[in-house]
Amino acid sequence: MDINLFDFYLPEELIAQVPSAKRDESRLLAVNLKEHRYEDKHFFDIIDYLNPGDVLVRNNTKVIPARLLGIKEKTGAHCELLLLKQIEGDNWECLTRPAKSLKVGARVDFGDGKLVAECIEEREEGLRVFKFIYEGIFLEVLDQLGKMPLPPYIREQLVGNDRYQTVYAKYEGSAAAPTAGFHFTEELFNKIKEKGIEVIDITLHIGLGTFRPVKVTDTKDHVMHSEVYEITEDAAARLNKAKAENRRIIAIGTTSVRTLEANYSKYHTFKATREATNIFIQPGYEFQAVKAIITNFHLPKSTLIMLVSAFAGREYTLDLYKHAVDEKYRFFSFGDSMFLYGKED
């Protein structure tokens, strides 16, 4: 498909620069896909659209302070590294700037010798593999010296890093947050569970795909970068039970959608595994695992709006986005949310 089919008008002032004062007070566009009907709500109203027996699936990945600013040894030039994926041990795939000056053997110091990175492999598109040299525990050193890897369209500084994490973030490894989960609070989850709704955790560590725009004109030519996901034995068993009982499986965020669909479409069941996926969901894809989606409002011409378009229909998705613009919903990572449901009927 032509990438321009996924474009839409978005005033810059609707790009949220800061999160809402309270997580669950962000706005919610509740969309009944079967009836082509939507309602303007607040996120705390989500509980009214959830039924006993429903299954909420959330991505419990935790963002690491993956952005490092340092000085190149010998030349004193300023460098920036964004940790994307742990290769093995202390070796990480990184997005670098400026990439041209960081060749194999180059060393970058991020804090008076407390953390040094040596380039050991050059890859395409500005990617490099660095070996990190430090004393102590790597993630503790990273907490001291690293910054949260906020998307480039967010220019404001966060007051606290916890607002770029979900309240259920557990396993460190992401270079970006699963932002649809930002709207949930512990109190809201308690109410959800009290209503008889099951909550299941899976893990997908978000990497380069989040930072790479679609550069091709035809979507069939776009290649997704792989990301590692994990579904535990317990999660797989509970998901299979819900599927067998025809209960509604609701994905919180596009990363949960991709994890569930990648796993089920490959194995024709939910299987416990830890592996990589580069699944690219666009119109024409037949959903096999997910019956409803909670998601934010995404960038024009992005793989994320393509995924939503595959679920809701491209033209209707653009109609919904036009409504969101007209009603001044907030967009992207710190923006408002949408609940897409009704296809299960």
C-alpha positions in Angstrom: 0.0 0.0 0.0 1.1 3.6 -0.6 2.5 5.1 2.6 0.6 8.3 1.9 -2.7 6.4 2.5 -1.8 6.6 6.2 -1.1 10.3 6.4 -3.3 12.8 8.2 -3.3 16.4 9.3 -2.1 16.9 12.9 -1.5 20.4 14.4 1.8 20.5 16.2 0.1 21.8 19.4 -1.8 18.5 19.8 1.5 16.6 20.3 1.5 16.0 24.1 4.7 17.3 25.7 4.0 16.2 29.2 1.8 13.5 30.7 -1.6 14.2 32.2 -1.7 15.3 35.8 -3.2 11.9 36.8 -2.7 8.9 34.7 -6.3 7.7 34.4 -7.7 11.2 33.8 -6.4 11.3 30.2 -9.2 11.2 27.6 -10.5 8.0 26.1 -12.2 7.6 22.7 -14.3 4.4 23.1 -15.0 2.9 19.6 -17.5 0.2 18.9 -16.3 -1.2 15.6 -19.3 -3.3 14.9 -21.7 -0.4 15.2 -19.3 2.3 13.9 -20.1 4.3 17.0 -17.8 6.1 19.4 -18.0 8.0 22.7 -15.7 10.7 24.2 -14.8 9.6 27.7 -12.0 9.7 30.3 -9.7 6.7 30.8 -11.1 5.8 34.2 -14.3 5.0 32.3 -12.5 2.0 30.6 -13.9 -0.2 33.3 -17.4 0.3 32.0 -16.4 -1.3 28.7 -14.8 -4.3 30.3 -16.8 -7.4 31.2 -16.3 -10.2 33.8 -14.2 -12.9 32.1 -12.3 -10.5 29.9 -8.5 -10.9 29.7 -6.3 -7.8 29.7 -2.8 -8.5 28.4 -0.1 -6.0 29.3 3.6 -5.6 28.4 5.6 -5.5 31.6 8.9 -4.3 30.0 10.8 -1.6 31.8 12.6 1.3 30.1 16.2 1.6 30.9 17.9 5.1 30.9 19.3 4.1 27.6 20.5 7.5 26.3 24.2 8.2 27.0 26.0 11.4 26.3 29.8 11.1 26.2 33.2 12.2 24.9 35.2 10.4 22.3 38.6 9.5 23.7 41.6 11.1 21.8 39.5 13.7 19.9 37.2 15.0 22.7 34.2 15.0 20.3 30.7 14.8 21.8 28.9 11.5 21.1 25.5 10.1 21.8 24.6 6.4 22.1 21.1 4.9 22.5 21.2 1.4 23.8 18.8 -0.7 21.7 19.4 -4.4 22.4 21.7 -6.5 24.5 23.7 -8.8 22.2 25.4 -10.8 24.9 27.1 -10.0 28.2 28.3 -6.3 28.1 27.9 -6.0 24.3 25.0 -3.9 23.1 23.6 -2.8 19.8 23.4 1.0 19.8 22.1 3.8 17.6 24.9 6.3 17.5 25.4 10.0 16.6 27.5 10.9 14.8 27.9 7.4 13.4 30.5 8.2 10.8 33.1 9.0 13.4 32.6 5.9 15.5 34.5 3.2 13.8 35.7 -0.1 15.2 38.2 0.6 18.0 36.7 4.0 18.9 36.2 4.5 22.7 33.7 6.8 24.3 33.8 7.9 28.0 30.5 8.7 29.7 31.6 9.7 33.1 35.3 10.2 34.0 36.1 6.5 33.4 33.0 5.2 35.3 31.6 3.9 32.0 33.5 3.5 28.8 32.2 2.0 25.5 34.4 0.5 22.8 33.1 0.0 19.3 33.6 -3.6 18.2 31.3 -3.9 15.2 29.8 -1.5 12.5 26.3 -2.1 11.2 24.1 -0.3 8.7 21.9 2.7 9.4 24.1 4.2 12.1 24.0 1.1 14.2 27.1 -0.1 16.1 27.9 -2.8 18.6 29.7 -1.5 21.7 31.4 -3.4 24.5 30.8 -1.5 27.8 33.6 -1.3 30.4 32.7 -0.4 34.0 32.9 -1.5 37.7 30.0 -2.8 39.6 26.5 -3.6 38.2 25.8 -2.3 34.7 22.2 -1.2 35.3 23.2 0.7 38.5 25.9 2.5 36.6 23.4 3.3 33.8 20.9 4.7 36.4 23.6 7.2 37.4 24.8 8.3 34.0 22.0 7.5 31.5 19.0 9.5 30.5 15.5 8.4 29.6 15.2 7.9 25.9 12.3 10.2 25.2 11.0 10.4 21.6 12.4 13.3 19.6 9.0 15.0 19.4 9.0 15.5 23.2 11.0 18.6 24.0 10.1 19.1 27.6 12.1 17.5 30.4 10.3 15.0 32.7 10.0 15.9 36.4 10.4 12.3 37.3 11.4 9.3 35.2 8.6 7.2 36.6 6.1 8.9 34.3 7.9 7.3 31.4 7.2 3.9 32.9 4.0 2.0 33.3 3.0 1.2 36.9 3.5 -2.5 36.1 6.9 -2.2 34.5 9.1 -5.0 35.8 11.8 -6.4 33.5 14.4 -3.9 32.3 15.4 -3.9 28.6 13.4 -1.4 26.6 14.6 1.6 24.7 11.1 3.0 24.7 7.9 2.6 26.8 4.7 0.7 25.9 2.8 4.0 26.2 -0.7 2.7 26.0 -0.1 1.4 29.5 0.6 4.9 30.9 -3.1 5.5 31.6 -3.5 2.7 34.2 -3.1 3.1 37.9 -2.8 0.5 40.6 -6.2 1.6 41.9 -7.7 1.1 38.5 -6.2 -2.4 38.2 -7.7 -3.3 41.6 -11.1 -2.3 40.4 -10.6 -4.2 37.2 -9.7 -7.4 39.0 -12.5 -6.9 41.5 -14.9 -6.9 38.5 -13.7 -10.4 37.5 -11.3 -9.4 34.7 -8.1 -11.3 34.4 -4.7 -9.6 33.9 -1.9 -11.4 32.2 1.7 -10.1 31.8 3.9 -10.8 28.7 7.2 -9.1 27.9 8.4 -7.4 24.7 11.5 -5.3 24.9 11.0 -2.3 22.5 13.9 -1.5 20.2 14.8 0.2 17.0 11.4 -0.1 15.3 10.1 2.6 17.5 12.7 5.1 16.4 12.9 4.3 12.7 10.3 6.0 10.4 8.9 4.2 7.4 11.2 5.4 4.5 9.6 3.4 1.6 6.7 4.5 -0.5 5.1 1.0 -0.6 4.5 -0.7 2.7 5.4 -4.1 1.3 9.0 -2.9 1.1 9.3 -2.0 4.7 11.2 -4.3 7.0 10.5 -4.3 10.7 13.5 -4.7 13.0 13.2 -7.7 15.3 12.5 -7.4 19.0 12.7 -10.0 21.7 9.5 -11.1 23.5 8.7 -13.7 26.2 5.5 -15.5 27.1 5.8 -17.7 30.3 4.3 -21.1 30.8 1.7 -19.7 33.1 0.7 -16.9 30.7 0.4 -19.3 27.8 -1.8 -21.7 29.8 -4.1 -18.8 30.9 -4.3 -17.4 27.4 -5.1 -20.8 25.9 -7.8 -21.3 28.5 -9.4 -17.9 27.7 -9.2 -18.7 24.0 -10.9 -22.1 24.5 -13.6 -20.4 26.5 -14.1 -17.7 23.8 -13.3 -15.0 26.3 -12.3 -11.6 25.0 -8.5 -11.1 24.9 -7.7 -7.4 25.1 -4.2 -6.1 24.3 -2.9 -3.0 26.1 -0.8 -1.4 23.4 0.6 -2.3 20.0 3.5 -4.2 21.5 1.1 -6.6 23.3 -0.8 -6.9 20.0 2.4 -7.8 18.1 3.5 -10.3 20.8 0.2 -12.1 20.9 -0.3 -12.2 17.2 3.3 -13.2 16.4 3.1 -16.1 18.9 -0.4 -17.4 17.9 0.1 -17.0 14.2 3.3 -19.0 14.3 2.2 -21.8 16.6 -1.6 -21.8 16.2 -1.8 -21.7 19.9 -0.2 -19.6 22.7 3.2 -21.2 23.4 5.6 -20.3 26.1 8.8 -19.1 24.5 11.5 -16.4 24.4 12.3 -15.4 20.9 12.5 -12.5 18.4 9.8 -11.3 16.1 9.6 -8.8 13.3 5.9 -9.1 12.6 4.5 -6.2 10.6 0.8 -5.9 10.9 -0.9 -3.8 8.2 -4.3 -3.8 6.4 -5.0 -7.3 5.0 -3.7 -9.0 8.2 -6.2 -11.4 9.8 -6.2 -11.1 13.6 -6.1 -14.5 15.3 -5.4 -13.7 19.0 -6.6 -10.2 19.9 -10.3 -9.2 20.1 -9.9 -5.6 21.3 -7.1 -3.1 21.6 -6.3 -0.2 24.0 -3.9 2.2 22.2 -2.7 5.8 22.0 -2.9 8.0 18.9 0.1 7.4 16.6 2.3 9.2 14.2 1.2 9.8 10.6 2.5 7.1 8.1 3.9 5.0 11.0 3.7 1.2 11.4 1.6 1.8 14.4 -1.2 3.6 12.6 -1.0 0.8 10.0 -1.6 -1.8 12.8 -4.6 0.1 14.0 -5.9 0.4 10.4 -5.6 -3.3 10.0 -7.8 -3.8 13.0 -10.3 -1.0 12.6 -10.1 -0.4 8.8 -8.0 2.3 7.2 -10.8 4.7 6.3 -12.5 4.4 9.6 -9.2 4.8 11.5 -8.6 8.1 9.6 -12.2 9.2 10.4 -11.5 8.5 14.1 -8.2 10.4 14.0 -10.0 13.4 12.3 -12.5 13.4 15.2 -9.6 13.3 17.7 -8.0 16.3 16.0 -11.3 18.2 15.9 -11.9 17.5 19.6 -8.3 18.4 20.4 -7.3 15.0 21.8 -3.6 14.8 22.8 -1.4 12.7 20.5 1.6 10.3 20.8 3.5 9.0 23.8 2.0 11.3 26.5 -1.3 11.7 24.7 -4.8 10.3 25.1 -6.1 6.8 24.4 -8.5 4.9 22.3 -10.3 1.6 23.0 -11.2 -0.4 19.9 -13.8 -3.1 20.6 -16.9 -4.8 19.1 -15.2 -7.1 16.5 -15.7 -10.1 18.8 -19.5 -10.1 18.3 
